Amino acid sequence: MKYLVTGGAGYVGSVVAQHLLEAGHEVTVLDNLSTGFRAGVPAGAAFVEGDIRDAAKWLDPSFDGVLHFAASSQVGESVVKPEKYWENNVGGSMALLAAMREARVRTLVFSSTAATYGEPEQTPIPETAPTRPTSPYGASKLAVDHMITSEAVAHGLAAVSLRYFNVAGAYGAYGERHDPESHLIPLVLQVAQGRRDAISVYGDDYPTPDGTCVRDYIHVADLAEAHLLALTAARPGEHLICNLGNGNGFSVREVIETVREVTGHPIPEVTAPRRGGDPAVLVASADTAREKLGWNPTRADLAGIVADAWEFAQSITREH
């Protein structure tokens, strides 16, 4: 099969592209490299440097489907630059759907987010939970989900949206290298490497066992496998939405302590005020993904996730 991977030079997109290649598929990566890296495009994948708004230039009926990762994804930035998120995430996705319709490419797997739910009423969060995003980022992704539902009903698109929180770990030569970095595990690893003096803990008075926020972490390879399963599960005229998670979470302090154990380095920490809009616990239920996709994450061990991320972080440092 032949697939277009938008945003395939980024963290999750590159790992999914590599999994597709290993499964014997033909892969074209479309990325404007605004946040992705040319080195992230797997060997064996064709690469087009371009914007998803121009996807019609490269999509044709020879493609069997699209896996869509191209998006702006910083929650904090979305609050101060909401126009960027509506333009990139919603406008770009609308152009991509139009290009797919024109080229008669009828299968889509969309990288959505559990940020569409906002402050959860229950955890783990099911797909039936109210969608009340608390940031323009979450709102823009929810808008795209609504767009995809309409496309499936009106034009027979076979679509699956996957909603997840924190992706972590690495897969061989493919891992997390955001600039600037905002995710906890790579930030703590930067402290271990001596690239950062200390890690900030934003709030230690939450109603959790150790007072710090609890989050769901998924190994990026488990996540990639879910995307491949979603391609098989997609049905014409249907838009399936699945949450992805391990079903349990790890606190900020647990992550920091695990990094200490894995790396053998001291990790100084500084307690800072809570950040606005940070819920105490965010954990996703993956029951639907297990039932509909046959997905079962096998890399849920936090120490293993951190060890893979640490190995990748050291390899990147050696490159420079």
HELIX and SHEET records of a PDB file:
HELIX    1   1 TYR A   11  GLU A   22  1                                  12    
HELIX    2   2 ARG A   38  GLY A   40  5                                   3    
HELIX    3   3 ILE A   52  LYS A   57  5                                   6    
HELIX    4   4 VAL A   75  VAL A   80  1                                   6    
HELIX    5   5 PRO A   82  TYR A   85  1                                   4    
HELIX    6   6 TRP A   86  GLY A   91  3                                   6    
HELIX    7   7 GLY A   92  ALA A  103  1                                  12    
HELIX    8   8 ALA A  114  TYR A  117  5                                   4    
HELIX    9   9 PRO A  136  HIS A  155  1                                  20    
HELIX   10  10 LEU A  184  ALA A  192  1                                   9    
HELIX   11  11 VAL A  220  ALA A  233  1                                  14    
HELIX   12  12 VAL A  252  THR A  263  1                                  12    
HELIX   13  13 ASP A  287  LEU A  293  1                                   7    
HELIX   14  14 LEU A  302  GLU A  319  1                                  18    
SHEET    1   A 7 ALA A  46  GLU A  49  0                                        
SHEET    2   A 7 GLU A  26  ASP A  31  1                                        
SHEET    3   A 7 LYS A   2  THR A   6  1                                        
SHEET    4   A 7 GLY A  65  HIS A  68  1                                        
SHEET    5   A 7 THR A 107  SER A 111  1                                        
SHEET    6   A 7 ALA A 158  TYR A 164  1                                        
SHEET    7   A 7 HIS A 239  LEU A 244  1                                        
SHEET    1   B 2 ASN A 166  ALA A 168  0                                        
SHEET    2   B 2 TYR A 217  HIS A 219  1                                        
SHEET    1   C 2 ILE A 199  TYR A 202  0                                        
SHEET    2   C 2 GLU A 269  ALA A 272  1                                        
SHEET    1   D 3 PHE A 250  SER A 251  0                                        
SHEET    2   D 3 VAL A 214  ARG A 215 -1                                        
SHEET    3   D 3 VAL A 281  LEU A 282  1                                        
END                                                                             
